[in-house]
């Protein structure tokens, strides 16, 4: 399971007795499942189009080596846990070059807003939470 905060890939064994998995790198709690509500989902070249086909999505294009991407990751995770009117997803640009190229991603982090599979807006850079919330209101009236 990939950490929603830092992007580190973690091996998570079956947990019992109410134990919770933590990221081995940044110690952020890892969710048991990434169902699109409460946590950003991981998208890639093969599942991207089918995943964003219906509903409102904020997709974070990022990379593990990108400092600003790591700075904005906790904000995206927090928004995903606070909002149920929009889904949040992450695309690692290094692991999904076709999707990244299809949307002309040249600067990261880049948030792309999708309504029913169609792009409706973008925000580039590690912006504050309020800026992202304003963009959500603008692009998903």
Helices and strands as residue ranges (DSSP letters): E 41-43, H 48-51, E 56-62, H 67-82, E 87-92, H 97-102, E 110-115, E 118-124, H 129-139
